Amino acid sequence: MMKGLFAVLLALGLTGCADLGYYWQSASGHVDLMRAARPVPEWLEDPAASPALKAKLELTQRIRRFAVTDLGLPDNRSYTGYADLHRNAAVWNVVAAPEYSLNLKTWCFPVAGCVGYRGYYNEADARAEAEAQRAAGLEVAVYPVPAYSTLGWLNWAGGDPLLSTFINYPEGELARLIFHELAHQTAYAAGDTLFNESFATAVERIGGERWLRTQASDAARAEYAQFDGRRREFRALTLATRRKLQAVYDSPEARTQDRTAVEAMKAEAMRGFRADYAALRAGWPANRQAAYDGWVARANNATFGAQAAYDDLVPAFEAMFARDGGDWPRFYAEVKRLASMSKEERHLAMVALGGAGDTGGDGSATPRPARDPRGVALPAQ
């Protein structure tokens, strides 16, 4: 599941008009989303709301309280309201990468810093941007984002709402998503997608496991185990393919710019990926076999590069949490300290903790140890 971090205060500090339309759609799109939100108690009292929706909303409020009491996450108005967007995504992200690289193109914004994606509230606008990047010679992907964080900047206006784009996720995934997005309000390093997303992913993993173990029913745990099992298998496959592609792009043939040889090796890696996926898919229940078909059909350097941004420093954050004795305030204080460093110092500190990974989605690169992945831009099934 891709949980994209998208700051909406981008209009601050504009110095020209070239991107005025983009900034306007960013600000107005979020305003429209917030206008659609109503407090959860109103939905619970609304006779037109379905019993299934009400049950999910009640669950989210238990998850929200758990986030505060057990995980030390912010206690504010975020995720205490709900909006039905009548569409399948909150925003659509555009990612782009060169023909022979997993390093994502970055876009820079006044508040969020430089990030490896560009988000749109209108899918057609996202696809138009993708075509522009494709015309520039880049490999491109457009993917739906079910949730994003405003980093706590708009809690005074009601905070980030629950959305119809994710409210029907399995219990464990719903809890993890809320924990992930609240983590972005706890610590944030401008311009460092790899650090920010790996931190939030570590919080969601640790917190999600704790929720399932202590709060969920046996049925919810079983449902989530099946859901997460397929996802882990697919992410293990995509991680292996990322490594094969990176080896191709680091090869002597690439260094000597032997395009014919590099293209042949790249094509072979992609053929192997799709063959391995077909074999993996065959072992899944019939009603879930198509879950990743679209992702696989569109897979390219941009989609693989986007995955790396959510994965690669997670082991370091998990090691830090264990080192701090599982003490959430100490852990968050250390993350904030790291966020205040320069990007180079910060990543060196994370590598020393045992975290590193594939080329980051923001264009950074660090050593790559073997580990179980958690990617991004994967369908929620």
Helices and strands as residue ranges (DSSP letters): H 20-35, E 38-39, H 40-45, H 51-69, E 81-83, E 91-97, E 107-109, E 113-115, E 118-120, H 123-135, E 139-145, G 155-157, E 162-163, H 171-184, H 193-214, H 218-249, H 252-255, H 259-282, G 286-288, H 293-298, H 301-308, H 314-323, H 328-339, H 343-352
